[in-house]
Amino acid sequence: MVVNGLPCYSLNIDDSENTGCFKISLVDFPAVETSFLCFDKDKEPEKFNFKVTDEEKHIVTGIALRCNMPIYRVASDGTEYYVIFSKETVEHIMQKFAKDNHGFSISLQHEQDVNDCYVVESYLINKDRGIVPQEFSDIEDGSWVVSVKVENPKVWEYIKEGNCSGFSIEILAVPEALKAAIKKDKEDYDKEIDKLKSVFDDFFKVFK
């Protein structure tokens, strides 16, 4: 697949402990290009691109991962390319995130893990079922929506000061073309994943 003249790789995960989404980070420039909503009315929404609806909830809601949206990446050697997640893969990632109990794994800017912040909502946009938040009505069907409760006062102030505008996930995923070449035997597969982490390091970086 080619996007804007560059190769685009479809990424996937499996049920092993080697792949999946391990953490959600509050960042200034989310790769999914969608800002989150900030449920608090202490700051002007126009300045920080937040929607103000409640004074006390201290919850931020946004898109964790958009399906079928090419995400631009640059490898360490300067090579440009895109990655993309199918609707089925986004669902798998969301379910595995919950199954592996990563709801308390929250960080700032992919650099600092934070306490007293946790996921309180996690669902997929589903237009057939009418699960479409008005603010995200233009986002692709099947995309992953997350709400994070921020009970840490320092983190909340950091957010309100405009240092964060959305979510970015930390994920280990495998290019579909490479996955197809890996043997089905689980032991061999796990060994091959470990090799890929070093050989294809740029595919395993967080979507910052």
N, C-alpha and C positions, 0 to 999 in steps of 0.2 A: 504494500500500500504506500502511496506517495501523497504527501500533503505539502502544498506550496513548494513543490520541487524537491522536498526532503523526504527521506524514508520515515515511515510511521510504523512502529512496532506495537502489536496487540499484546498486552500483558495479562497474566493470569496468576492464580494462586492454587494451592492444593490444600489438603487437610492435614499435612504434616506440620510440625512445629517450626519448620524452616521458613514458611511464607505466611503472609497476611499483614494486616494493619496492627501495629503494636502500640501506637501512641497517636494522640491528636494534639497538635500544637496551635497556639494562638499566635498569628504572625501578622507582619505589616503588609506583605504582598502575597496573598494566597495564589497558588498555581492555578486553581480552578476559576480565578478571575471573578469571584463573587464575594461581595462583602457580607458580613453577618449583621443580624439585627441585635441591638443592645436594649434590653428591657430595663430602662432606668431613665429618669427625666431630670437628672442633675446637670446635664450638658446639652448644648445645642446640637440637634441631630444633623443640621446642615454642615457643621464643621467636621464632624467625625463620621459622617455617612452612616449613622445609626438611626433606627426607627425607635421612637420613644413611646412606650405604652404603659409602663408600670414603674413605680418609684422604689419598690422594695424587693422585687424578685431576684435581681442580680443574675440574670440568665442571658447568655448570648446564644443565638440560633443562626445557623448558617449551613452552607453546603460543604460537606466533607469531601465528596467525590462526585464528579459529573460523569455520566456514562456517554460513550460515543463522542467525546469531545477531545480532539487532539491537543496534547499538552506539550508545549515546546521545551526542549532540553538541549543543553550543550555539554558534551563530554569533556573530560579533563584535557584532551588533546585538541580541543576546539571544534570537534565534529558536531554538527547540528543535526538534530533529528526530532521526531515527535513520538510520544507514546499515547496509547488509547486503551480504555477499559470498556468492555462490552457491558450490556445491561445485566447479563447473567453473572459476570465477574464481580460487578459492583455489589450485587445481592450477596454473593458468596463472601466477599470481604466484610460486609456489614454483619452477617450472621457469625462469621468466625471471630470477629472482634468481640461480639457479645459472649460467645461460647468460651472464649479464652479469658474472660473477665478482665478486659483492659479498660473498663469504664472509668477507672481512677488514674489512668496513665495520661496525664495532661502536662504540657510543657509550654514555655514561652520561647518563641523564635527558634525552636529546635535546639535550644542551648541549655535551658534551665528547667528541670522538673519542678512542679509546684504542688503544694499540698492544699487540701480543702477546696479542690475543684474536681467536678465529676460529671459524667454524662447522665442527664435525666431524660432525654428523649433521643431516639435513634430509629429512623424509619426511611422508607423509600417513597419518592414521589410516584404516585400511582393514579393516573388520570382516569382509568377505567373505574376505580373505586372512589374517585372524588377526593383523593388525598393530595391536594395541590395547594400549598400555602399561597395566598394571594401575592405576597411579595416575591415569590419564586415561580410565578406562573409561566415565565419564559424559559425556565430551566428544563433540560431534557428529562423526559419520562424515565423513571428508574434510577434517578440520581439519589444520592445518600444525604439525608438531612440530619443534623445533630444539634442538640441543645446542651449547653454546659452550664451547670450551676457554679457560680463563683463565690464561695464563702470566704476566700482569702482576701482581706481588705486591701492589701498591697497590690495584689493582682488586679482587683477591680479598679483601683485608682490608675494603675498602669494602662488598663484598657480605656478608661474614660479620658485619659490624657491624649488619646489618639495614637497610641503606639501599636495597636493591633486593629486590623480591619477584617480578618477572616480566619478560616481554619486551613491547616495544612496537615496532611496525614504522613506518618512515618510508616513505610511499608516495604516489605521485601516481596518482589514479584518476579515472574519468569517470562521472558519473551516467548510467545506462543510457538514461534518457529523453532526455538531451541528446545522447548519442552517436548515437542513432537519427536525430537531425535534422541531423547533420553529413554533408557530401558525402563520397562514397567516394574521390574523387580524393585521393591521398596528400598532395600539396602543400597543397591546401586544408585537408585534415584537420589537418596539423601547424600551420598558421596558426591554425586555429580552437582547437586545444588551447592555444596560447599566449594567446589571448584569454580562454579559460575560466579560466586560472590567476589572472588578475586579477579578472575579473568574478565568478567563483564561488570566490573565494579560500578560503572556509570548507570547501569540499569537498576541497581539496587539502592541508589541514593534516595533520600526523602524528596518529596515533591514540594520544595520550599517556595 
